[in-house]
Amino acid sequence: MITLALMEDSAPSAPAPEPVAITAANPADRPVYVIGGGPGGLATAHALRARGIRAVVVEKADRVGASWSRHYDRLHLHTTRRLSALPGLKMPRRFGRWVTRDDMVRYLEKYAEAQELEIVTGVEVSRIERTEDGTGWLLHASGGRELTGSAVVVATGYNHTPYLPGWPGRETFAGDLTHAAAYRNGKPYAGRDVLVVGLGNTGAEIAVDLVESGAERVRLAVRTVPHIVRRSTAGWPAQYSGILVRRLPVGLVDRICRVMALSLPDLSAHGLPRPDTGLYTRARQGAIPVQDVGLIDAVRKGRVEIVAAVEGFEDGGKVVLADGTRISPDAVVAATGYVRALETLVGHLDVLDERGLPLAHGPRAPRNAPGLYFTGFTTPISGTLRELVIDAGRIANAVRRQLP
Ligand SMILES: Cc1cc2nc3c(=O)[nH]c(=O)nc-3n(C[C@H](O)[C@H](O)[C@H](O)COP(=O)(O)OP(=O)(O)OC[C@H]3O[C@@H](n4cnc5c(N)ncnc54)[C@H](O)[C@@H]3O)c2cc1C
């Protein structure tokens, strides 16, 4: 049973699905299992239910939206409230345009309750196999559970397991070395010299947070200079542009973005030249642009110093940078991303590519694994939450077609 904080003024954007009879094709003892109770899993469970298909969400944490409750305190969505809501329940206007982390957590909890989703918390799925008769999927889960489903949707998250590079000498570093996943706020870093490693959205925001929290010195180690965009320009959110250009040719979008980027200050003198590769080309490779929430200003004022990438650590607390420089920060925050960690779950099914990403995504199940779906393993410039919602409906349609 999930405990919920009610949001009295939230209004459904679409009528909640009518309770429906479970069809013979999807009998009660063979539901569709949705692994993961994040936005992707919840939206897909809702879409399945709306089509009369019994869906059971299996979540390893003790609550839905667990990944959001772990994010750092100052986090706001960089996609708009309206385009970040899940199907069937609007986010209340009082959340503002850029929703806070806490409101997002409340919303997901409310969503699970309002949509009357069937959710099992505290159960981790460790392995998925085809049933012996080949008609369904067998899930091995914590506590020795074995669950048999007619189909499975894997929604375990793109940001599943924090990734910390195997820097040589890492263990010799006497200061604090923390992955961004464990960073909450800048308080413990006040008055200290901090190195943030990695300039993605998380690294950029943490660097600014550290400055505002009174860190004595903040450096940001950058290997590949990202594209930086304003979160909104004259009230027009960057996400809207991302949606509009999504289907245009990559080269054309790159050129449009190059022109738009000229409205941003040139930070070359501060160590952030404009990238050579186009924005959309990079986004298609998985490197989404960094939305400016104060970094540009902080870099221009010298409050965040850009330094070369980290190569390793040396005795005496030194960090070795790619240009040969040695620096001695008190603390390092590694905003170095996450891995999908799908190998143990489905690696044996031959459904992953060499980067560990699913070969088929959304409504397309891998040819050799009919009934096995993946959602949330892309990084679209139009906003992941928006795409998760679109994929939820498509996956539910595909499941409905698949069931006899
Ligand atoms: C810091 C940050 C900010 C972001 N901001 C935005 C934004 O502003 N707008 C936007 O559109 N996107 C944003 N994203 C990207 C994306 O929308 C979110 O990561 C979103 O939570 C993805 O939803 P998901 O359901 O795919 O994965 P998650 O939210 O990660 O949910 C996966 C769930 O699966 C559970 N789980 C994992 N493995 C198992 C298992 N084996 N068995 C059972 N349960 C399991 C986890 O506990 C988790 O609850 C952000 C991402 C991050 C990291």
The ligand as an SDF file (V2000), in Angstrom:
LIG
                    3D

 53 58  0  0  0  0  0  0  0  0999 V2000
   18.7370   14.7460  -12.5360 C   0  0  0  0  0  0  0  0  0  0  0  0
   17.7720   14.4330  -13.6460 C   0  0  0  0  0  0  0  0  0  0  0  0
   16.8830   15.3980  -14.0760 C   0  0  0  0  0  0  0  0  0  0  0  0
   15.9920   15.1120  -15.1210 C   0  0  0  0  0  0  0  0  0  0  0  0
   15.1490   16.0990  -15.5330 N   0  0  0  0  0  0  0  0  0  0  0  0
   14.3030   15.8350  -16.5560 C   0  0  0  0  0  0  0  0  0  0  0  0
   13.4090   16.8580  -17.0160 C   0  0  0  0  0  0  0  0  0  0  0  0
   13.4090   17.9710  -16.5380 O   0  0  0  0  0  0  0  0  0  0  0  0
   12.5550   16.5390  -18.0280 N   0  0  0  0  0  0  0  0  0  0  0  0
   12.5520   15.3090  -18.6370 C   0  0  0  0  0  0  0  0  0  0  0  0
   11.7530   15.0940  -19.5560 O   0  0  0  0  0  0  0  0  0  0  0  0
   13.4030   14.3460  -18.2250 N   0  0  0  0  0  0  0  0  0  0  0  0
   14.2640   14.5740  -17.2110 C   0  0  0  0  0  0  0  0  0  0  0  0
   15.1240   13.5990  -16.8040 N   0  0  0  0  0  0  0  0  0  0  0  0
   15.1800   12.3380  -17.5420 C   0  0  0  0  0  0  0  0  0  0  0  0
   14.0300   11.3510  -17.2550 C   0  0  0  0  0  0  0  0  0  0  0  0
   12.7930   11.9560  -17.5220 O   0  0  0  0  0  0  0  0  0  0  0  0
   14.0070   10.8730  -15.8240 C   0  0  0  0  0  0  0  0  0  0  0  0
   15.1990   10.1990  -15.5350 O   0  0  0  0  0  0  0  0  0  0  0  0
   12.8100    9.9320  -15.5690 C   0  0  0  0  0  0  0  0  0  0  0  0
   12.7290    9.6540  -14.2010 O   0  0  0  0  0  0  0  0  0  0  0  0
   12.8960    8.6490  -16.3620 C   0  0  0  0  0  0  0  0  0  0  0  0
   11.8170    7.8290  -16.0060 O   0  0  0  0  0  0  0  0  0  0  0  0
   11.9120    6.2350  -16.0370 P   0  0  0  0  0  0  0  0  0  0  0  0
   10.6190    5.7460  -15.5190 O   0  0  0  0  0  0  0  0  0  0  0  0
   12.3630    5.8040  -17.3580 O   0  0  0  0  0  0  0  0  0  0  0  0
   13.0990    5.8850  -15.0270 O   0  0  0  0  0  0  0  0  0  0  0  0
   13.2330    6.1280  -13.4630 P   0  0  0  0  0  0  0  0  0  0  0  0
   12.5270    7.3480  -13.0360 O   0  0  0  0  0  0  0  0  0  0  0  0
   14.6840    6.0190  -13.1850 O   0  0  0  0  0  0  0  0  0  0  0  0
   12.4500    4.8960  -12.8380 O   0  0  0  0  0  0  0  0  0  0  0  0
   12.9530    3.5830  -12.8870 C   0  0  0  0  0  0  0  0  0  0  0  0
   12.3970    2.8420  -11.6920 C   0  0  0  0  0  0  0  0  0  0  0  0
   12.7180    1.4620  -11.8330 O   0  0  0  0  0  0  0  0  0  0  0  0
   13.0730    0.9450  -10.5670 C   0  0  0  0  0  0  0  0  0  0  0  0
   13.8830   -0.2360  -10.8410 N   0  0  0  0  0  0  0  0  0  0  0  0
   15.0990   -0.2600  -11.4280 C   0  0  0  0  0  0  0  0  0  0  0  0
   15.5420   -1.5320  -11.5770 N   0  0  0  0  0  0  0  0  0  0  0  0
   14.5550   -2.3290  -11.0710 C   0  0  0  0  0  0  0  0  0  0  0  0
   14.4110   -3.7400  -10.9570 C   0  0  0  0  0  0  0  0  0  0  0  0
   15.3620   -4.5770  -11.3880 N   0  0  0  0  0  0  0  0  0  0  0  0
   13.2850   -4.2530  -10.3890 N   0  0  0  0  0  0  0  0  0  0  0  0
   12.3010   -3.3960   -9.9520 C   0  0  0  0  0  0  0  0  0  0  0  0
   12.4010   -2.0440  -10.0460 N   0  0  0  0  0  0  0  0  0  0  0  0
   13.5010   -1.5190  -10.6130 C   0  0  0  0  0  0  0  0  0  0  0  0
   13.8000    2.0820   -9.8950 C   0  0  0  0  0  0  0  0  0  0  0  0
   13.8130    1.9500   -8.4910 O   0  0  0  0  0  0  0  0  0  0  0  0
   13.0080    3.2910  -10.3810 C   0  0  0  0  0  0  0  0  0  0  0  0
   11.9720    3.6290   -9.4780 O   0  0  0  0  0  0  0  0  0  0  0  0
   15.9990   13.8450  -15.7450 C   0  0  0  0  0  0  0  0  0  0  0  0
   16.9160   12.8760  -15.2940 C   0  0  0  0  0  0  0  0  0  0  0  0
   17.7710   13.1620  -14.2600 C   0  0  0  0  0  0  0  0  0  0  0  0
   18.7420   12.0860  -13.7950 C   0  0  0  0  0  0  0  0  0  0  0  0
  1  2  1  0
  2  3  1  0
  2 52  2  0
  3  4  2  0
  4  5  1  0
  4 50  1  0
  5  6  2  0
  6  7  1  0
  6 13  1  0
  7  8  2  0
  7  9  1  0
  9 10  1  0
 10 11  2  0
 10 12  1  0
 12 13  2  0
 13 14  1  0
 14 15  1  0
 14 50  1  0
 15 16  1  0
 16 17  1  0
 16 18  1  0
 18 19  1  0
 18 20  1  0
 20 21  1  0
 20 22  1  0
 22 23  1  0
 23 24  1  0
 24 25  2  0
 24 26  1  0
 24 27  1  0
 27 28  1  0
 28 29  2  0
 28 30  1  0
 28 31  1  0
 31 32  1  0
 32 33  1  0
 33 34  1  0
 33 48  1  0
 34 35  1  0
 35 36  1  0
 35 46  1  0
 36 37  1  0
 36 45  1  0
 37 38  2  0
 38 39  1  0
 39 40  1  0
 39 45  2  0
 40 41  1  0
 40 42  2  0
 42 43  1  0
 43 44  2  0
 44 45  1  0
 46 47  1  0
 46 48  1  0
 48 49  1  0
 50 51  2  0
 51 52  1  0
 52 53  1  0
M  END
$$$$
